[in-house]
Amino acid sequence: MNSIRIPPEDIIAAQSATLTTSSMLYAPKVIYIDELCKHDIECSIHTLPKPLKREFDHVFGNNYLMGQKQEDVPMEGMQLLAIPTNQRAREDLVNIGDHIECEKDRLLNVFMQFGASLCEKLRSYGFWADYIDPCSGLPMLTRHCNKVYSEVDGMEVLLGYRAYNAGFCKILLHPKWGSAVYPATIFAFAPSNLVQKILEEYRPAAL
């Protein structure tokens, strides 16, 4: 099996990464999103700092404003929000092989179900929300967007997580899970307290 060796100093740096950033409104919490299968996912809520706002504009433009039902929704308290998610993988995703691809497919399906569900709940209130396809880096719900979003760069900005350069790839290092992590992001234009309320409806996972 081929693998990429991550230098020990990068692992140590990742483990010491702070979990509090200036953009954070709701600290990372691992929640169950499927009680039957025990699928869990780490979520937090953030405003968009300038570097990420530029990236957001590059990907979405002002589509989030055009998709808003402004006649029905009060603009007070509205914020552009990022909801970064991370899943702990059962395998180190730096490695390669059929079993790694199967694990990536499992993690992708879990996120896609969660992203679709969370966005549907926010949209049912009349707010704009979209989630990024981790495979393509493209939005799932907003049409005519062909700019790619970098999940690893986003996690570095929002959460202060470290990344490691391996050839042409950047590998995210989670402070607890190392490179056995699957990142993916949801965006919303909505009141942060509503997003928090929806997330808190899920049961916290036992760590």
C-alpha positions as CSV (number, residue, x, y, z in Angstrom):
1,M,0.0,0.0,0.0
2,N,1.4,3.4,-0.9
3,S,1.1,6.2,1.6
4,I,2.4,9.7,2.2
5,R,4.4,10.3,5.4
6,I,3.4,13.4,7.2
7,P,6.3,15.0,9.1
8,P,6.0,14.7,12.9
9,E,6.4,18.5,13.3
10,D,3.2,19.0,11.1
11,I,1.3,16.6,13.3
12,I,2.4,18.3,16.5
13,A,1.5,21.7,15.0
14,A,-2.0,20.4,14.0
15,Q,-2.6,19.0,17.5
16,S,-1.7,22.4,19.0
17,A,-4.0,24.3,16.7
18,T,-6.4,26.6,18.4
19,L,-10.1,25.8,18.1
20,T,-11.1,29.5,18.6
21,T,-10.9,32.0,15.7
22,S,-12.2,35.5,15.3
23,S,-14.9,34.4,12.9
24,M,-16.3,31.7,15.2
25,L,-19.8,32.1,16.5
26,Y,-20.4,28.5,17.5
27,A,-17.5,26.3,18.5
28,P,-17.0,22.9,16.9
29,K,-19.3,20.2,18.2
30,V,-19.7,16.6,17.1
31,I,-23.3,15.7,16.7
32,Y,-25.2,12.6,15.6
33,I,-27.0,13.1,12.3
34,D,-28.2,9.5,12.0
35,E,-29.3,7.9,15.2
36,L,-29.7,4.5,13.6
37,C,-26.3,4.2,11.8
38,K,-24.5,6.5,14.4
39,H,-23.1,8.8,11.7
40,D,-21.6,11.8,13.4
41,I,-20.1,15.0,12.1
42,E,-18.2,18.0,13.6
43,C,-19.9,21.3,12.9
44,S,-19.3,25.0,13.8
45,I,-20.7,28.3,12.7
46,H,-18.7,31.3,11.4
47,T,-19.0,34.7,9.9
48,L,-16.9,35.1,6.7
49,P,-13.5,36.8,7.3
50,K,-12.2,38.8,4.4
51,P,-10.1,36.0,2.8
52,L,-13.1,33.7,2.8
53,K,-15.5,36.4,1.7
54,R,-13.3,36.9,-1.4
55,E,-13.4,33.1,-2.0
56,F,-17.2,33.0,-1.5
57,D,-17.7,35.9,-3.9
58,H,-15.5,34.1,-6.4
59,V,-17.7,31.0,-6.2
60,F,-21.2,32.3,-5.6
61,G,-21.1,36.0,-6.7
62,N,-24.3,37.6,-5.4
63,N,-26.5,34.6,-6.1
64,Y,-27.3,34.4,-2.4
65,L,-29.1,37.8,-2.6
66,M,-31.1,36.8,-5.7
67,G,-32.2,33.6,-4.0
68,Q,-33.5,35.3,-1.0
69,K,-37.3,35.7,-0.5
70,Q,-36.8,39.2,0.7
71,E,-40.5,40.1,0.7
72,D,-41.1,37.4,3.3
73,V,-37.9,37.5,5.3
74,P,-36.8,40.3,7.6
75,M,-33.2,41.4,6.8
76,E,-32.4,42.3,10.4
77,G,-29.9,39.9,11.8
78,M,-29.0,38.4,8.4
79,Q,-25.4,37.3,8.0
80,L,-23.3,35.4,5.5
81,L,-22.3,32.2,7.4
82,A,-20.0,29.3,6.8
83,I,-20.8,26.0,8.5
84,P,-17.6,23.9,8.1
85,T,-18.1,20.2,8.8
86,N,-15.5,17.5,9.4
87,Q,-16.0,13.8,9.7
88,R,-13.6,11.4,11.4
89,A,-12.6,8.7,8.8
90,R,-12.2,5.1,9.6
91,E,-9.1,5.1,7.5
92,D,-6.2,7.5,7.0
93,L,-7.3,9.2,3.8
94,V,-3.7,10.0,2.8
95,N,-3.4,6.3,1.8
96,I,-4.7,4.9,-1.4
97,G,-6.5,1.8,-2.3
98,D,-10.0,0.5,-3.0
99,H,-10.9,0.5,0.7
100,I,-9.9,4.1,1.0
101,E,-12.1,5.0,-2.0
102,C,-15.0,3.1,-0.4
103,E,-14.5,5.1,2.9
104,K,-14.4,8.4,0.9
105,D,-17.7,7.4,-0.8
106,R,-19.3,6.6,2.6
107,L,-18.2,10.0,4.1
108,L,-19.4,11.8,0.9
109,N,-22.8,10.2,1.2
110,V,-23.1,11.1,4.9
111,F,-22.2,14.8,4.2
112,M,-24.4,15.0,1.1
113,Q,-27.4,13.8,3.1
114,F,-26.7,16.2,5.9
115,G,-25.9,19.2,3.6
116,A,-29.2,18.7,1.7
117,S,-31.2,18.3,5.0
118,L,-29.7,21.4,6.7
119,C,-30.1,23.6,3.5
120,E,-33.7,22.4,3.1
121,K,-34.5,23.4,6.7
122,L,-33.0,26.9,6.2
123,R,-34.7,27.3,2.8
124,S,-38.0,26.3,4.4
125,Y,-37.7,29.5,6.5
126,G,-37.1,31.5,3.3
127,F,-33.3,31.8,3.7
128,W,-30.6,31.1,1.2
129,A,-28.4,28.1,1.8
130,D,-26.1,25.9,-0.3
131,Y,-23.5,23.2,0.2
132,I,-20.3,22.3,-1.6
133,D,-19.8,19.0,-3.4
134,P,-16.5,17.8,-1.9
135,C,-15.6,15.9,-5.0
136,S,-16.0,18.8,-7.5
137,G,-15.7,21.8,-5.2
138,L,-18.8,23.2,-6.9
139,P,-22.1,24.3,-5.2
140,M,-24.9,21.8,-5.2
141,L,-28.0,24.1,-5.3
142,T,-26.9,27.4,-6.9
143,R,-27.0,27.2,-10.7
144,H,-24.5,28.5,-13.1
145,C,-21.6,28.5,-10.7
146,N,-18.4,27.0,-12.1
147,K,-15.7,28.3,-9.7
148,V,-14.2,25.7,-7.4
149,Y,-14.2,26.2,-3.6
150,S,-11.1,24.9,-1.7
151,E,-12.2,23.0,1.4
152,V,-8.8,22.7,2.9
153,D,-8.1,26.5,2.5
154,G,-11.5,27.2,4.1
155,M,-10.8,25.0,7.1
156,E,-7.4,26.8,7.6
157,V,-9.1,30.2,7.6
158,L,-12.2,29.3,9.6
159,L,-10.8,26.8,12.2
160,G,-7.1,27.4,12.2
161,Y,-6.5,23.8,11.3
162,R,-3.2,23.0,9.7
163,A,-2.6,21.6,6.3
164,Y,0.3,19.7,4.7
165,N,1.5,20.0,1.1
166,A,2.0,16.7,-0.6
167,G,2.9,17.2,-4.2
168,F,0.0,18.9,-5.9
169,C,-2.4,18.2,-3.0
170,K,-3.0,19.9,0.3
171,I,-3.9,17.5,3.1
172,L,-5.9,18.8,6.1
173,L,-4.7,17.9,9.6
174,H,-7.4,17.7,12.2
175,P,-6.1,18.5,15.7
176,K,-7.5,15.2,17.0
177,W,-7.9,13.0,14.0
178,G,-4.9,13.9,11.9
179,S,-5.3,13.2,8.2
180,A,-8.2,10.7,8.9
181,V,-10.6,13.6,8.3
182,Y,-13.2,14.5,5.6
183,P,-13.9,18.2,5.3
184,A,-17.0,19.7,3.6
185,T,-18.7,23.1,3.9
186,I,-22.3,24.5,4.0
187,F,-23.0,28.3,3.4
188,A,-26.0,30.3,4.4
189,F,-27.4,33.8,4.4
190,A,-29.5,33.7,7.6
191,P,-29.6,34.7,11.2
192,S,-26.9,32.8,13.1
193,N,-29.2,32.0,16.0
194,L,-31.5,30.1,13.7
195,V,-28.6,28.0,12.3
196,Q,-27.5,27.3,15.8
197,K,-31.0,26.3,16.9
198,I,-31.2,23.8,14.0
199,L,-27.8,22.3,14.8
200,E,-28.7,22.0,18.5
201,E,-31.7,19.9,17.5
202,Y,-29.2,17.1,16.8
203,R,-28.0,15.0,19.7
204,P,-24.4,15.5,20.7
205,A,-22.2,12.5,19.9
206,A,-20.4,10.7,22.8
207,L,-16.7,11.4,22.3
